[in-house]
Amino acid sequence: MFEQLGNLIDIIIHFDDFLPLVIEEYGAYVYIFLFLIIFLETGLVVTPYLPGDSLLFLAGAIAAQGGLSLLPVLVLLIVAAIAGDTLNYWIGKGFGSRFLSRGIPFIRPHHIKKTEAYFEKYGGKTIVIARFAPFVRTLAPFLAGTGKMDYSRFILFNATGGVLWVTSFIFAGYLFGNIPLVAEHFNIVIFAIIAVSLVGVASMLLDARRI
């Protein structure tokens, strides 16, 4: 039983590695699995380790081969990304302040106030840029909710970031994922994209220092 559970967890965490096998085994059900992985990766602050960028890129590459339908997977994963961030925002708004103040000893009330000030001034930019940085994209909507970012602003930038993130990685995979050089160095390509996104994260940190 424990071995089966361990195997299931390994498949979920490394879902991108198993995607071709899952498509072969489960057919159309793979769309549900893809939706859930992206939704959970963005929707729960405790699941940032799930695949995001690499899964989108691979889904695009497989769509180019005919293994997935491009339009359905594109629409479905955009919805998953937006819905996930929205859930994370409301979790942060409902429980974030209490969790941070009680669950983390070195968090003080003025830290919560700084979070509120940050998201009031830089929230929109942060929500969009965070989409392209693993772990940060899971944390950002939670902190936006904790910082009481206005929901109408949040949902606008959430949708913008979700569309940009999903379409850019899926179309990158669709156009370039099956080029032999790219396919052979898949992980390096993903790490390179993430490295570029860290420039945006650095600008977020500079903004935070100004608060």
N, C-alpha and C positions, 0 to 999 in steps of 0.2 A: 504493500500500500504506500509506504513512504517513498519507495523507489519510483512508483508511478507518479506520485505527487511531485517529486523532484524533477522527473522528466517533463511533466506538464509545465512547471515553472520555467525550466530551461527553454522550452519551446516558446513560451510567451515572451521571455526576456530577449531571446534571439530570434524572434518571429521572422525578421528579414532574411535570416539564413535559411529558414525552413519554408519560405513562401512558395517557391516552385513546387515543392512536395505537397504542401497544403492545397494548392490549386488542383494538382493531379488527383489528390485523394478526396477532396470535398467539393470541388466544382464551384458552383455559384455561391455556396455558403462562405467562400473566402471573403466576399464583400462585407459580410457581417463581422467577420474576424478583423478585417482591416479597419472598419468603422470603430469597433470597440477598442482596438489598440491605440489609435490616434485620439479617440475621445478620452481614454483613461490617461494617456501620456500627458495630455494638456489639462485634464479635468481634476486630477487629484494630486495634491502637493506631495504625496508620499510615493508617487509612481514616476519619477522623472527618468528612471533607468530604462523604461520601455523604448523601443526603437521609434524614431520620428523621421529625421532627415533621410536616413538610409532606407527606411521602409518606403517613403514617398518616391525616392529616386528609383528604387528597384521596381516599384509598381509601375512607374512610367516606362521603364525598360521592357518589362513583361508585356505591357499594353502594346508596345511597338511590335512585339513578336506575335501578337494576336491572342495572348494568354488571358488578357483582361480587356474589357471594353473601356476605352479611354474616357468617354463622357460620363458614364455612370460612376466610375471610380473617382473622377475629378470632383463631381458634384457631391458625392457621398462623403468624401474626406474633407471637403471644405466645410460641410455641415458639421462633421465630427469635430473639426478644429474649433469652429466658432462655439458650438455647444459645450465643448470641454472647457474652454476658457470662461464661458459664462457661468458654468457650475462652480468653477474654482473661485471666481469673483464673489459669488454669493456665499460660498463657504467662508471665504476671508471676511466678508462683511458681517456674517453672523457670528463667527467664532474666532476670527483672527486676533483681535485685541486681547481677548481673554487668554487665548493660547499663548501668545507671545509674552504677555506680562506674567502669567503664572507658570507656563511650561518651560521658559528659558530664563534662568536666574539672572543673567547679566542684562536683560532687556528692562529698561526703565520707562516710565511714562513719557519722558521727553523724546525717546526713540520713536514711540508711536506718533507723537506730534510731528516729528520730522518726516515720518513716512507720509502722513496726511499732507504736509506742505509740499513734499516732493511730487506726489501724484496730482496735486492740484496744479502744479506748474509744468511738470514734464511727463505726466501720465500717458498722454496720447502717443508721444514719440517712443516711450518705453515699451508700451504694449506692442507696437509694430516691430521695433528692433528686436525685442526679446524672442519673437517667433523664430528667429534664425539662430538662436543660441541654446543648445541643449541645457537642461536643468534651469536656466534662467527663464525660459518660456513657461515652465511649470510653476515657478515661484512668482513671476510678475503678476498674473491675474489675482492670485491669492493676496499679495501685498496691495494691489489696487483696491480690492474689497476692504482689506484691513485699513487702508488709508482713506476710505470713504470717497474714492473717486466717483464723480457724478456718473450714474449708470448710462445716461444718454451719450455722454462722451466716450465712456468705456466701450459700449457696444459698437459705436461707429469705428473706433480704432481696432477693436477686436475683429470685426468683420473685414476691415481693410487688411490687417495683418494676416488673418487666416487665409484670405484669397491669395495674397501675394506669396505666402509661404508654400501653400499646397500647390498652386499652379507652377511656381518657379521650379520646385524640385521634381514634380511629376513631368513637366515638359523637358527639363534637363535630362531626366532619365529616358524619356521618350525619344529625344533627338540624339543623345550622345551615349546612352547606357549600353548600347550594343556594339559600339566601336571597340575592337579588340583591345586596344591600349587602355581604354577606360575600364572595360570589363575586368581586365587582368589586374588593374590597380584600383579597384573599387573603393577600398577603405581609404587609400591615400587621397582620392578625389573628394570623399566626404569630409575627411579631416581638413583638407585645404579650404573647402567651402566654410567649414566651422571657424577656421582660423581667420578668414576674412570677416566673418560676423563678429568676431571678438573686438574688432575696431569699434563697432557700434556699442558693444558692452562697455568698452573703455570710456566712450563719451557719456554713457549713463552714469558711470562712477564719478566722472568729473562734475556732472550736473548735481549728483548727490552731495558732493563736497561744498557746493555753493549754497546749499540750504542751511 
